[in-house]
Amino acid sequence: MKRTEDYYAKLAKSKGYPARSVYKLMEIQEKYKVLRKGIKVLDLGAAPGSWSQFVLEYLAGSGLVVGVDLKPIECKPQLASHYRPLQGSFNNEEILKQIKEWGPYHVIISDAAPSTSGDGFIDSHRSIEIGQRVIEIARENLKPGGNLVIKIFQGGEEKEILDILKTLFEKVKPFKPKASRDESVEVFHLGLNFMQGKQK
C-alpha cells in the first residue's frame, strides 16, 4: 500500500516536532541503539530542530546536545537547559572552536543536505562533500567507542564515504528508514564504535 506523502509530516506536527525527519532518527535508534542516557551529542545540520528535540527528550534531563545550522534552530523551553544551539556554518572556525569546547561527544548525528539543484549528480557530489566534512569533524570530536550518523544522497559516489567509515569504525551500516520518501535518494551511513588511534 502506498503511503500518503505527508503521513509523517502530519504525525510530526501532531506530536510537536518541527519536521517529519524525526522519524528517521527514531528508526535508527530503534534498530541500532546509537544513543544512551547521559551522553553528549553533536547535531550537525540541526534546523529546524526535530533531531535535537528527540535526542533531548530521550536523554530526559541528562547529558548535553549541541546543535549547529546556518538557520535558526527551534527548541522547547523545557529542554533548553541541556541544549546549546549554534547558528552558523560548521566550516566556520569560531563555530568549530565552540564545538570542541563543549565536546568531546559520544555521538555525532547529521541530517545535513545541500540545497538541491535538480541535477542528481551535482546534488549527490555536494552531499558527499558535506559527509566528508562531517567525518573530519567526527575525527576531531568523537570519543573512542562513539557513534556517527550521516545522511548521504546516493548517486554513485557514496561508496567513498563507506570506505572512509570502514577505516574509522568497528561496524559500518547503510540504512534507508521507512520514513524516507519512496522517491528520495537519501541513505544514512552509520559508523558504530569509533576506533580512535586504532584505525585499520
N, C-alpha and C positions, 0 to 999 in steps of 0.2 A: 504494500500500500504506500503510495507516495505521500510524504509529509507535506503539509502546507508550509510554504516558505517562511511564514512568520511565526510558527509554533513556538520556537524557543525565545523569540523576541517577546511574544505575549507572556510567556511563562516568566521570563526575567523581570518584566515590568510588574507582574503580579506579586513577585517575591521581593521587589525593591532593589533589584540590581540594575545598574546603568546600561548594561548591554548583554546580549544573548551569549557572548563569548564565554561567560562564566561557566556554562555547562560543559564546555570543552575541558576546562581545568578540573571540574568536578569528576569527569570521566577518567582523566589522567590520574587523579588522586585515588579514585576508587580502584583502579586496576593496578597502579604501580606504587602507591603509598609513598609519594615523594616528600610529603610533609609529615612532620610530627610536632607535638606540643613543645613550646618553649624555645623555638628556633628563631634565627634571623633570616629574613627572606628579602631578596632584591628583585623588584619587578621592573623590568626594562620595557618601555613602551606601555606604560600603565594606564593611560587615559582610555576611556572615561573613568575607569576605576573598579570595574567588576572583579577582575582577578585579585586585586589587592583587598577588596572587601571580603571576598570569600576566604582568603588566607587569614585575615584579621579575625573573622568570625570563627574559623577553625581553631586559631590559636587561643581564642577565648580569654583575652587579657594577659596572655603570656607572650614572651618574645618581642620581636620588632619587625616591621615591614617598611622598607624604603622603596618608594615608587618614583620613577623617572619618566617624564614625557615632555615633548615640546608643547603640548596642550595642557590646560588646567585639568587636575585630577579630582574627581569627586570623592568625598569621604564622609561617612555619617559621623556626627559629633560624638556619639558614644564609643566610636572606635578610634578617634583621633589621637588619643594619648599614646598609642602604640604604633602610630604611623608617621613617617617622615616623607612628605611629598617634595620632589624637586622638579621645578619646571625649567626645562632646557634640554639640550642635546647631550646624549651620553658619549659624544665625541668632545665635549667641552671640558677643558682642563679643570675648571673650578668645580664642575659637576662631578668629575672623576675623583677629585680630591675629597669632596664631601662623601661620595660613595665609599671610598677607602676608610675614611674616619669612622663611619658607622659600621663598617664590616669587622672582620670577615663574615661571610654568610654561609649558612648551612645549605641553602637552596637559592638558585637564581632561576627566575622564570621570565620568558619573553614572548609576548604575543605581538611584538612589533612587526610592522609590514610597511613596505614602500607605498607611496601614492601610485596607484595603478595608472598605466599609460594606455592600456588596451592592447599592447603588444606583449604576448605571453613570454617571449624570450627575454625581452628587456626587463619585465617585471620580475621574472624568476632570477635573473642575474642580480638585480638590485636587492632582492630578498636574500640571496646568498651572501652578498656583501654585508648586509645587516647581521646575518647569522655569524659570519666570521668575526665581526666586531664584538658581538655578544660573547663569543668564545674567548676572545682576547681579554675581555673584562673578567670573565669567569676564571681564567688562568691566574689573574692577579688578586681576586677577591673571594674565591670559593674555598671553604675549609676542606681539608682532606676528608674523604668519605662523603662529600656533599653531592647534591643532585642538580642537574641542569635541564630545563625545558625550553626549546626554541621552536618557533614557527618558521617554516620554510615553504616557499612556493615551488612546487615541482615544475621542472622544465628541462631536465637533463643534467643539471649541474649539482643536484642535491647530494650525489654520491661523495662529492668533495667534503661536504660537511660531515657525513657519516664517517669518512675515512679519518678526518681530524679527531672526531669524538672518540673513535676507537683507540687512539693513542693516549687518550687522557682519562678515560673512564673504564671501569671494570666491565660494565654492561652498557650497550647502546641499543635503543629500541625506537624504530619509526612507528608512529601511531596516528591513525586517522579517526578522530572521535565521531560518534554518531551525530553529534550536534553540529558538525561541519556540514555546510550545504552540499547537496549532491554534486553540484556543478563546480564546487570550489576545488582549486588545485593545491590548497594548503595541506601540509602534513606537519606533525610535530615530531621532532627528534629529541629523545630523552637520553641524557648521559647519567648513569647511575653509579655512584661510588667513585668520586674523583680521586685519582691516584697521583696526588701532588708529590713530585720527587720520585715517582715510580713509573714514569711514562714508559710505554712499550717501545 
